[in-house]
Amino acid sequence: MTVLTTERLILRDWTDGPADLARIYDIYRRPEITRWLGVSPGLPMTDPAQAVERLRLWQDRHAADGGRYGTWAVEVRETGQVVGTALLKPLPGRDEVVRTEDIETGWHLHPDSWGHGYATEAARALVAREFAAGTREIYAVISPGNEPSMAVARRLGMTHVGRRTDWYGGELLETFVLAAPDA
């Protein structure tokens, strides 16, 4: 199901089709991506079957969200190539179970798709949609040292507010925030 589109991209649900599962595995098996995802069980992936588990985790996490929040495939409209993942979701608290009121946007792109502005374009569309739904501010939380992701946050107009430990089990994260345009 298509969640939204931009000039160049389609953000859609990941499927359990062979091409999507292969791409999930190809993205999340790579240390150059997973090293920035903090304490995340099962990463990097070492077996293609883990892609099914990851997809189910995403689906279960967002089953009650009615499509407002999710972890979606980012597909290039012109080619149909899936270039990565974009997400919008309530941040998990220090216990990693209870959702906070803080909303996060994020992105994980395959290295073959870096440098094309896809992460910025996808996140900008998700942020605009979430602001239209009434959210007052949106966060990006980034592992220290992940300069390319911090650059995306800055391109989105987000302000760096330092390192915080409010979410993801108290992990120390570079925190960026963007207020709604009318806030």
C-alpha positions in Angstrom: 0.0 0.0 0.0 1.3 3.4 -0.9 1.6 5.8 2.1 2.6 8.9 0.2 4.4 10.0 -2.9 6.9 12.8 -3.7 8.2 14.1 -7.0 10.7 11.2 -7.2 9.7 8.7 -4.5 6.9 6.3 -3.4 6.8 5.5 0.3 4.9 2.3 0.7 4.5 -0.7 3.0 7.2 -3.3 2.8 5.8 -6.6 1.5 6.8 -10.2 2.1 7.5 -10.5 -1.7 10.9 -11.9 -2.6 12.3 -8.6 -3.9 11.4 -6.7 -0.8 12.7 -9.4 1.5 15.9 -9.5 -0.4 16.3 -5.8 -0.2 15.6 -5.7 3.6 18.3 -8.3 4.0 20.7 -6.5 1.8 20.3 -3.3 3.7 20.3 -4.6 7.2 23.1 -7.1 6.8 25.6 -4.2 6.2 27.7 -3.1 9.1 28.0 0.4 7.5 24.3 0.8 8.2 23.7 -1.3 11.3 26.5 0.2 13.3 24.5 3.3 13.5 21.3 1.6 14.7 22.5 1.2 18.3 21.5 -1.8 20.4 19.2 -3.5 18.0 18.8 -7.3 18.4 19.4 -9.3 15.2 21.5 -6.7 13.5 23.4 -7.0 11.4 21.5 -9.8 9.7 23.4 -12.9 9.0 20.7 -15.0 7.3 18.1 -13.9 4.7 15.4 -15.5 6.8 15.9 -12.7 9.3 14.3 -10.3 6.8 10.9 -12.0 7.4 11.4 -11.5 11.2 12.3 -7.8 10.7 9.3 -7.2 8.5 7.0 -8.9 11.1 8.5 -6.8 13.9 7.7 -3.6 11.9 4.2 -4.8 11.0 3.5 -5.7 14.6 4.9 -2.5 16.0 2.6 -0.4 13.8 -0.5 -2.7 13.6 -2.6 -0.4 15.7 -1.4 2.9 14.2 -3.9 3.0 11.3 -1.1 3.9 8.8 -0.1 7.1 10.6 3.1 5.6 11.9 5.3 3.0 10.2 8.5 1.7 8.8 8.2 2.0 5.0 10.0 1.1 1.8 11.3 4.1 -0.1 11.0 3.3 -3.9 12.2 5.5 -6.8 9.2 6.2 -9.0 11.1 6.1 -12.2 12.9 2.8 -11.7 10.9 0.9 -9.1 14.2 0.4 -7.1 13.7 0.3 -3.4 16.5 2.5 -2.0 15.9 2.1 1.7 13.6 2.6 4.7 11.9 5.7 6.1 10.1 5.8 9.4 7.8 7.9 11.5 6.9 6.6 14.9 6.6 7.5 18.6 9.9 7.1 20.2 10.3 4.3 22.7 11.1 5.4 26.2 14.1 4.4 28.4 12.4 1.0 29.0 12.2 0.5 25.2 8.6 -0.7 25.6 6.4 2.2 26.4 5.9 4.7 23.7 6.6 8.4 24.5 4.7 11.3 23.1 7.8 12.3 21.1 7.6 11.5 17.4 10.7 10.4 15.5 11.5 10.4 11.8 14.4 8.4 10.5 15.9 6.8 7.4 18.2 3.9 6.5 19.3 3.9 2.9 21.3 1.3 1.0 24.8 2.5 0.2 24.1 2.3 -3.6 21.5 5.0 -3.0 23.4 7.4 -0.8 24.0 11.0 -2.1 20.8 11.4 -4.2 18.7 13.3 -1.6 16.3 10.4 -1.1 16.5 10.4 2.7 15.8 14.1 2.8 13.0 14.0 0.3 11.3 11.0 2.1 11.7 12.5 5.6 10.5 15.9 4.4 7.2 14.4 3.1 6.7 12.4 6.3 7.3 15.4 8.5 4.9 17.6 6.5 2.2 14.9 6.7 2.7 14.5 10.5 2.6 18.3 11.1 -0.7 18.4 9.1 -2.0 15.8 11.5 -1.4 18.2 14.4 2.0 17.1 15.8 3.9 20.1 17.2 7.5 18.8 16.9 9.4 15.9 15.4 12.7 14.5 16.4 15.6 12.7 14.7 17.8 10.8 17.0 21.2 9.8 15.6 24.1 7.8 16.9 27.1 10.1 17.6 29.5 10.1 14.7 26.9 9.5 12.0 27.6 12.7 10.2 25.6 11.9 7.0 22.4 11.4 9.0 23.1 14.5 10.9 23.5 16.4 7.6 20.0 15.1 6.5 18.5 16.3 9.8 20.1 19.8 9.1 18.8 19.8 5.5 15.3 19.2 7.0 15.7 22.4 9.0 16.1 20.5 12.3 17.9 22.1 15.2 20.6 20.2 17.0 19.7 20.2 20.8 22.6 18.2 22.0 23.0 14.6 23.2 20.1 13.1 25.1 19.3 9.8 26.8 15.5 10.0 26.9 14.7 7.1 24.5 15.9 3.7 23.3 16.9 2.4 26.7 18.9 5.5 27.7 21.2 5.3 24.7 23.2 8.5 24.2 21.9 10.0 20.9 22.5 13.2 19.0 19.1 14.9 19.1 17.5 17.1 16.5 14.1 18.7 16.6 11.9 20.5 14.2 8.8 22.5 15.3 5.7 22.7 13.3 5.7 25.8 11.0 2.9 27.4 12.9 4.2 26.5 16.4 
